[in-house]
């Protein structure tokens, strides 16, 4: 590789990604839910763990967002580690978050 070429690390989140995560938190807080986004580096790869819930007895939502070696965004279920979606942009990954991240599933009793 020539000396004047800089290799990009596409597995890292950008400052624009951080701003989009902050906007996601504000949106969830406006819906009267708590929301936490933890950025963690694991195995040399930056990941964001997303949690949200209301203050009821319902389980909180848990998801993990990471970037692949190609720069795509991968959204995983936080509990089962099942891949839920891949997207080319952070907006696409946020759009793929399931409804339980935004709304609690309350059971009705008969």
N, C-alpha and C positions, 0 to 999 in steps of 0.2 A: 504494500500500500504506500503511495507517495506520502512524503512527510507533511505536505500542506493540506492534507485531507483529514477532517475531523470526523470520527465515527460517532454517530448519534446513538444514544441509549434510548430506544423507543419504549422501554419498559417503565419509564419514569412518568409521573404526572406533571403537567405543565402548570404555570401560574394561572392560566385561563381555566384549567380543570379545577383548580382550588376555588376559584371564584364561582364556578358553576355548582360546586358542592356546598358552598356557603349560601348560595341562592336556594338550593334545594332545602337546606336546613330552615331558612326563613319561611319558605313555603309550608313546610310541615308544621312549624311552630304556629303559623297563622291558622292552621286547621286544628289548633288546640291539642296537639300531640307533642310529645317530647321526641327529640331526634339527636342522635350522636353520630359523628363521622370520625373514625380513628384511622389515621394514616400510619401504617406500620411497614417496616422493611423486613421481609422474611425470605431467606434463601437468595439474597441479592436482588430481590424483586419488590418494588413498592406496591402496596395493596391498600385499599380503603375498605374498612369494615363499616357498614351502614346499619344503624339500629333505629327503630322507631316504635312508638307505642302510645297508648293512652294510659291513664292512671287507673284502669280497671284491672280485673283479675285475668284478662285475656293475655296470652303470651305475646311478647313483643316480636316485631318483624326483624329478621336478621339476614343481611346480604353481604356479599364480598365482591368488590370491583377491582380488577387488575388490568394491566396492559400486557398484551402478548408481545412476542419478539418482533412482530410485524407492525406494531403500533396500534393494533385494534384493541378495543375495550371488551373485556369478558365479564359478564355478570353471573355470579354463582349464588345458589342458595347458601345461606350462612350456616345452616344446620346439617344439610345432607351433602354439601359441596357439589351438588348437581349443577352442571352448566345450564343456565336459563337462556342466555342470549349473548351474541357477539354483535358489536356495532363498530362502525368506522369512527364515530365521534362520541364524545362524552354525553351530548344531548341524546343520542340514540340509546346509549346505555341507561340513562336516567328514564327515558320513555319506556324502557322494557321492565322497569320495576313493577312487580305485581301490586294489585290493589291493596293488599294487606299492609303495605308500607305506608299508605295514606289513610286507610280506613280500618277500623276494628271490625272483626266479624263477631257480632254479638249473637249468641244463641237465644232463641225464644223458648220458654218452657211452657208446656201445655198443661 
